Each structure stands twice: as C-alpha cells, then as structure tokens.
C-alpha cells in the first residue's frame, strides 16, 4: 500500500509538526531531546511518527522557517514503525521500547483498557480463559460493561461463574495488582495481537469461521456473500482444502464420489497426494478404481490452473453436501477423529 504524502503544511497538527521536526534532526539529536521528555510525551510523539507517512520537502522547509532555524531540508521524510523503534532504542531500554511499540501497533486507545475495548470479544475471551479467574475479574471490572458481557458470554459456564464470584467479592484493586495485570496483558496478549494483525485477514477469518457453529457460520457466510462476494469466496476456500477430504469418513467419501461429475474427478486427483488418491480408490469398486486410474493416465500433462479449478469444484460439492447434512467432515479435534 502506498504511503500518503503530506504536502499541505496548513493541515498539520502540533504533534505532527513536532514529529516531523524530530525526524528531520536525525536520530542522535532526537535521542538527546527524548531524554528530557516523560514516557507519555515520548509515546505521543512516537505514535505520530509511526503513522506519519511521507512528508514532502516543501513542508519540511516551511516547518523550519516557522521555527526560525537556518537549516535546509535534506529531502522528504518517511515516518515508519522501524524508524521510530530505532529512535526509541537510543534513549530507552529494550523492555520500554517493546512496550511502547506494542502500544503503537496495538488496537486504538490511549490506555490498556481502552485498547481492550477495541479487541474482538471472541479473541479476548479465548485469551482470558487461559488466565487465573482473579486476573479475568480485574479485566472485566475495568472494561466497558457491554463489552464485558459479550466476553463473559463466550466463556465456559463454570469459568464464567468463577469470574463473576470473584468480581462480587472484589474490593478496591491495589495499584500493584493492576500494574501486574496490565503488564501481563501487554506482554502476553497485546504483543501477540499486534503480530497477529500482520497475518492475512482472510486466513484469520477462515480460522474463526471454521470454529463457528455450522448454523452461525452459514448465516455469517450468507451475509458476507451478499456484501463482499470475493472475500466470502476466498474465506470459504481457506476454510476447507482439497487435501482436507481425508477428514471424510468412508460413507461420506462414497457419497461425495457419487455426487461428483465423473469428468472432473480424474483431473482433480491428478494433483493430489498419493495418500488421498489411495483413499478415493479404496472407497470405490475395483472396476471403478481401474477406470479412474486409466482416465487419469489418459489426461497426460495438464495445466495447474485446470487442476486447481477441478479441486475447488470437488470442495464446493463437499461443502454443499455437508450443508444439506448428507456428509460429515471431522473437525480435526481429538474427539472428532475417524478411526478405521
């Protein structure tokens, strides 16, 4: 994605002017200036630097004139996460730099609790169920009630009730305890969340959809198909791959073989692993398996795109059959494995 270019000096706010000025001074001079600032000031300027983008040289020159400094611009500036992190490293230890950078990269919000309010409740609930109930009680007492309600509703009944009991018995939270909880959230959760945000968004949504109840998944997918059909198609393809057909039980695989266009199956299996091919052959009659092998052999060299299209067709048929309840796909969890 291209960086936006700042070309209109009149639109700059005070903290943006300060960020540009410090970037123009260079790392060594800026490092010495940071020594005279408190962490909140450094945080605000660092956040602005990281989000600044590209600044034209004319804006830099105008800024220096306004500061009445006789300094010429060396060209345009680019404020990025990396350049900001290098500057912070000149004056702060690694632990503080990591904390500030994770705050910058994390969801919007000035405080940890504001940031948690912008985190999806399912992601937050999945993280908190691994923590002590007392820690979760502190978090629930600090975030907005409507958000806390949604998070609690996604937790297991027993765990949620333990958290509720702790909240009812909880008195004023000591400052040390609150700081310890904030430190845990920052190091164990926000850092992982910031890294996770760099993943492909469709892949992330596919994983979430895979863990939804089938009826809920169908409802969400239908809504997405109406609003963003391309995104829906990509998520659906990521949710279940051709190789995932190994998760089908024999009855389901046989039902799929009967439903597939016989002209598409040889092409689809042409690019499959030997394991998956053998699984198909073993669920067919000896005569049908022999014919399928011959059809695959007669195809000769085929284009990868054609194989992928045939495999996607088979996956689509599989999902349709599952949606109608005619076949079952094992989730991959231990209690849902198929034993032969």
FIRO-678352 format. One record per residue: x, y, z of N, C-alpha, C in turn; residue in one letter. Coordinates in steps of 0.02 Angstrom, whole numbers, plus 50000, padded with zeros to 5 digits. Last residue first. Layout:
# FIRO-678352
XYZXYZXYZa ...
END
This chain:
# FIRO-678352
494814769850586494654764550537494854757750564x 494144783650662494564777850673494344772350626x 494144801050651493864794950623494364789350633x 493974812950784494374809350735494014802950713x 493444820450881493054820150819493444816350764x 494224822350988493614818651000493184817950937x 495274830050934495404823250956494764819250962x 494834839050784494934838650856494964831350876x 494454838550655495174838150668495334837850741x 493144837950621493424844550636494174844450643x 492544828650483492844828650550493204835350561x 491074831150400491784832550397492044832750468x 489804821250333490074824450393490824825150384x 488374822650220489024820050239489264823850301x 487114828150219487204821550187487884818450202x 486774840850260486794835550310486894828550282x 486894851150176486244847650174486224841850224x 488204854650200487674859350219486984856150219x 488844843850142488874844650215488314849250238x 488594846450009488334840250038488324840750115x 489304858549997488574858349984488264852250016x 490614854350022490284859150068489534859150059x 490784845849910490854843349978490494847850028x 490684854749805490184849449810490184846649882x 491844862249833491184865449834490624860349841x 492834852649813492754855649879492064858849886x 492674850649675492554845049721492434847649792x 493054863449631492384860849616492204855249664x 494374863549668493914868249701493194866149689x 494864854049580494874852649651494404857249689x 494684860749459494334854449470494314852749544x 495554871549480494834872849469494424866449481x 496774864849490496514868549547495774869949541x 496874859749359496844855149416496544858649477x 496964871549287496404867149274496304862149332x 498164876749335497544880549346496934876049337x 499104867649288498974868049360498314871549373x 498704858049144498884864449174498684864549247x 499384841549116498814846249122499064852649156x 499954827749021500114833949058499514838649058x 498684814649020499334817349002499484823549043x 497484807849031497464815149029498124818049005x 497624794449047497494796848979497494804448974x 497754792949184498334791749142498254794649072x 496444795249226496974799749248497584799049204x 495804784249166495614791049146496154796149166x 496414773949237496514774349165496354781449140x 495924776449365496644776549353496794777349278x 494554774449340494794780949362495544781649350x 494514760749310494324765649259494594772549276x 494904755649434495314754249375495164759349320x 493854759749514494514762249529494984761349469x 492804752249459492784759549455493474762649467x 493254739149491493164741049421493174748649413x 493244739349629493874737949593493834740249521x 492314753349694492364746349673493014745449634x 493044764349815492694763049752492744755549738x 493874767349916493154768149929492744767449866x 495144766349870494924761249918494174761749934x 495264777949791495244771249759494964765949806x 495304787749891494754787649843494694780649812x 496504784249953495884784449993495274784249947x 497414785749852497284779049877496644778749917x 497384799949844497184795749787496994788749810x 497904803249968497214804949953496954800949893x 499214798049955498784795950011498054797249995x 499754804849849499634797749842499154795249896x 498914820749826499434816549855499254809149845x 498324827349667498254825449737498844821349761x 498214830749535498674834749576498644832949649x 497294821649490497944822049455498454825749498x 496084823349549496554818749582497244818849550x 495494832049456495614834249525496134829949559x 495394823849343495804829949340495974832349410x 494504813949387495194812149365495654818149365x 493334822249421493714818649471494414816649448x 492654827249310493074831849350493534828049398x 491874817549255492394820449212492884824849251x 490924814749350491464809749338492014812349293x 490444825849470490454824849397491054820349381x 489984818549627490454822349585490364820749512x 489174809849697488904816449680489344820349631x 489904798549724489284797849684489034804549659x 490884804049805491074801149740490464800449695x 490124807349918490424812549878490604810049809x 489804794749967489254799149946489524804749902x 491094790550000490724786949947490134791149922x 491364799350103491774799550043491424796049985x 490414795350198490384802150169490774802550104x 490844782350226490174783450200490114790350166x 492174784750277492054780950215491364782150185x 492344802350326492284795150343492104791450278x 493524814950285492874811850274492884804550296x 494774820050292494394820150354493704816850347x 495274820550168495494814850208495114814550274x 494944832550119494474827150105494654820750143x 495944841550133495534840350192495004834950181x 496444843550008496774838350049496384836850112x 495654854449971495554847949938495854842349979x 495154863650119495554862450059495414855550030x 494224875650197494244868550183494614867450117x 494464889250216494174885350270494244877850259x 494874894850099495374893850151495124889450208x 493684895750029494214891450002494754890050054x 492994904850109492734898050102493284893350076x 493774916250088493734913250155493494906150151x 493524918449952494214917149975494204913850044x 492144920749951492424915149913493124913349937x 492054932250030491714926150052492014920050016x 492724941449951493004939650016492704933150041x 491824941949844492514939849832492844937549898x 490624946849903490654940049875491364937549864x 490124955950018490794955349988490894948349961x 488704955050037489054961350043489744961350009x 488314941850013487904947349987488284953949986x 489274934550078489184933450006488774939049974x 489024938450209489644940650177489604939750101x 487814932050235487854939350237488464941950202x 488244918850222487734921350177487744928950176x 489134918050328489394917450261488894920050210x 488274919250438488784924350426489034924150354x 487514907450421487184914050422487684919650407x 488474897550427488064898250367487744905150363x 488944899350558489404900150501489004901350437x 487794895750628488044902550633488514904050575x 487724882250592487164886750576487384894050578x 488954877250642488804876950571488244881750551x 489874887550754489334882750744489124883050671x 491584891050710490894893050724490424887150718x 492814887550667492644885850736491944888150756x 492934892550541492984885250550492764883050619x 492914906150564492324902950535492334895450545x 494234907650611493674909250655493044905750630x 494944904050496495034900250557494464901350606x 494504914050409494364907050393494424902650455x 495044925450467494314924550468494124917350453x 496404923150439496174923750508495424922450513x 496374923350300496584917250335496344917250407x 495994936450278495544931150256495724924550290x 497094943650327496454944250361495964938750341x 498694937350353498174938550303497494938450338x 499484945350493499284939550454498774941650401x 499684955950573500064956050509499884950050465x 499034953550688498704958050641499064958450574x 499904946050762499374942550727499024946950675x 500664955850822500974951550771500444948050730x 499674961050906499994965450857500324961350802x 499404949750984498884952550941499174956950887x 500604948151052500374942851006499854945450958x 500554959951126501114958751080500934953451029x 499384958551200499424963751150499984962651101x 499754946551280499174947051236499264952251182x 500924946951355500674940451332500124940951280x 501224960451382501754955851359501484949451328x 499984966351417500424969451366500914964351338x 499444958151515499074959351452499534961951398x 500444959351612500284952851583499934953651516x 500354972851642500974970251615500864963451581x 499074973451695499214977151634499854974451601x 499294965751810498814963351760498954966851693x 500194974051877500404967251859499944964451805x 499424985251899500014985851856500254979051833x 498494979751988498274982451924498854983051875x 499324976752096498964971352062498754973651993x 499744989552133500244984552112499924978852073x 498544995752171498914998252113499404993152087x 497184984852214497804988252231498184990152167x 495494987452191496084983952166496704988052182x 494264986252315494684990752275495324987152255x 493624969452308493624976152335494064980552290x 492644956052252493224960252241493124967252271x 491574947952253491954948352315492534953352311x 491124949152123490674951052177491044951952243x 492204943952052492024950952043491584953452100x 492154930552090492734934552109492584942052103x 490934926952031491004926552104491594930852127x 491314928651895490774932751924490814932752000x 492274918551883492464925551873491944930151905x 491464907351902492014908651949492234915851944x 490644908551789490344909251855490874910551909x 491574905951688491244912551692490944913751761x 491874892551715492404897651720492094904551728x 490624886351691490954885851755491474891251766x 490344890051552489904891851607490274891851675x 491654896951450491314891151479490924893151542x 491284912951369491704908551410491304902451433x 490464921451307490824916851263491264911951303x 489974929951403489504925451370489834920251326x 491074937851432490864932751480490404927651448x 491044946051317491614941751330491424936151378x 489834952851333489934948651274490504943751284x 490084959751453489534954951449489624950251390x 491134968151420491254962951470490704957551465x 490454976751335490984972551308491124966751355x 489584982851425489304979151368489814974551337x 490494988751521490034983351540489754979351481x 492214991251473491524993451470491044987551484x 493464985451593493224986951525492484988851528x 493674982451728493974988451700493714990351631x 493134970551764492924976351803493174982951773x 493794961751682493074962751671492824969051707x 495074962051742494974964451673494244966151661x 494784956051866495054962851863494934965951794x 494374943351822493904947651859494134954951858x 495544938451768494984939851723494484944451757x 496264936551886496514941151835495954943251788x 495454926851946495534933351979495794938551930x 495584915851859494934919251865495004926151898x 497084916151761496764914951825496104918751829x 496894912151584497164915751640496814913851705x 496244906451481496864903151500497194906551560x 495214914651452495034908251483495664904351504x 495784925451383495674925951455495504919351488x 495834921451247496454922651284496324922351360x 494504920151213494954914451202495614915251240x 494064933351237493824927751278494274921751273x 494714940351135494864941951205494654936251250x 494144934651022494864934351031495044935451104x 492814938251046492994931151041493744930151051x 492814952351047492664948651109492844941251105x 494124961650973493564957150963493444952851024x 494604976551053494794969751033494164965451027x 494304988551105494294988151032494504981251006x 494484987251239493804988551216493734988151141x 495844986651250495474980351256494754981251232x 496115000451241496324995951187495934989351190x 495635004751363495315007251301495485002651243x 496554998251443495854996351448495454998851389x 497765004351414497684997251400496944995251399x 497425020451337497585016151393497485008851373x 497125025251208497695027951244497905023451302x 496755016851055496595018151125497205020451163x 496745003650932496715010650950496505011451023x 497814988950952497184992350934497174999450961x 499644990850929499034987750954498414991450932x 500734998350895500474993650846499804990750865x 500925005851012500805009250948500475004550898x 501144995951106500585000551116500405003951050x 502284990451053501684986351053501064990551065x 503145001351074502994999251006502374994851003x 503185001751215502925007451177502725005351107x 503754989051243503094990951271502784996551231x 504984989951179504504984851158503794986651181x 505555000351255505445001251183504914996351158x 505644994251380505215000051371505055001351298x 506544983851349505884982251377505394988051367x 507694990451305507304986451258506604985051283x 507795007451368507995000451365507504996551323x 507995022751273507625018451318507885011251314x 508735029651178508665032651244508325028051295x 508805022651059509375026851077509345029151150x 507605016551035508145012351060508755016351080x 506855026450974506715024851044507285020851075x 507405025650845507485031750884507375030350959x 506985012850805507695014350810507825020550853x 505595014650804505885009950851506635011150860x 505465023750698505265025750765505585021250818x 505865015750592506255021650608506095024150678x 504845005750598505555004050606505965010050626x 503645012550574503735008950637504475007650650x 504055028450496503825021550496503915018450565x 504065042550401503985040250469503685033250469x 505125049550291504645044050297504635041750370x 505395065050207505485060650264504955055150263x 506305072950072505705070550104505865065750161x 507755083350104507285079650062506685077350101x 508455090450192508835085550152508375081450107x 508225107850213507955101050214508385096550170x 509295118650309508985116550246508745109450251x 509095130450437509295123550419508935121650354x 508945141250538509285141650474509555134750456x 507355142650614508005139450613508305139950542x 506065146550644506595151650639507295148550642x 505045138350636505435137650697506025142450697x 504635141650509504195143450565504565142850631x 505655135650438505595142950436505185145350495x 505375122350462505985125150489505975132750489x 504165121250391504175119950462504795123050494x 504565123450260504095128150291504105127450367x 505345111850243505655118450239505205123650273x 504365101850251504925101950299505245108850301x 503595105150140503295105550207503835105850260x 504495102450039504235109250047503925110250116x 504695088650046505245093150068505005100250078x 503305079350113503675082450058504185087450085x 503275064450200503195071750206503615075050152x 502415049050219502915052950184502755060350187x 501925043650384501965042650311502505047150282x 501515043650522501605049750483501585048750408x 501445034150616500865034750572500935040450522x 502595035350690502465028950657501905029350606x 502455048450741502985046850693502825040550653x 501395046550831501305050950773501835049550720x 502015038150924501415035850887501305039950825x 503005046850970503185040650935502605037950894x 502255056751034502655058550976502835052350935x 501675048851136501255052651090501635054451026x 502795043351203502295039051173501885042751120x 503425054751251503775050551202503275046151165x 502445058851341502615063151285502965059151230x 502485047851429501855049551394501985053951334x 503785048051480503575042551437502935044151398x 504495064851464504235059151502503955053951453x 506045071451398505325070351395505125064651440x 507395072251387507065077451427506305076751427x 507765062451299507985061651369507645066651415x 507385066851175506945062151209507125061351283x 508525074151139507905077751157507425073251195x 509395063851107509555068251163508945072151186x 508725058350996508835054251055508985058551116x 508835068650904508175066950930508245062850994x 510205068150876509915074150907509235072550939x 510255054950819510665056850876510375062950913x 509315054650708509245050150766509635052650828x 508685070550645509095064550644509085060850710x 507895081350621508505082450658508975076450656x 506785076050560507245079850518507915081050554x 506125070350668506385065950616506905069450573x 505775082150736506245077550767506535072650716x 504865087850642505465091550663505995086850692x 503865078150638504255079650578504905083050596x 503395079150771503655072750746504095073950684x 502935092350777503475090250821503805083850795x 501915091750683502485096250671503075094150714x 501075082950748501365080850684501965085250667x 500685090150859501095084250871501415081650806x 499925100550792500535101950831500975095850841x 499465095750623499325097350693499985098150731x 499355101650456499735098350508499525100650578x 498755108750356498365103450386498715099950444x 499685117650304499135120350344498735114850380x 500535110650221500775112350288500205114450333x 500245097950117499915104150139500105105650211x 500825085850095501055091350053500765098050074x 501185069950137500975076250168501265082050128x 500625055650056501125060950054500835067250085x 500425038650110500135045150092500675050450097x 501215024750033501175029350088500845035850066x 500325011149957500735016949951500655021550011x 500434994150000500005000050000500445006250000x 
END
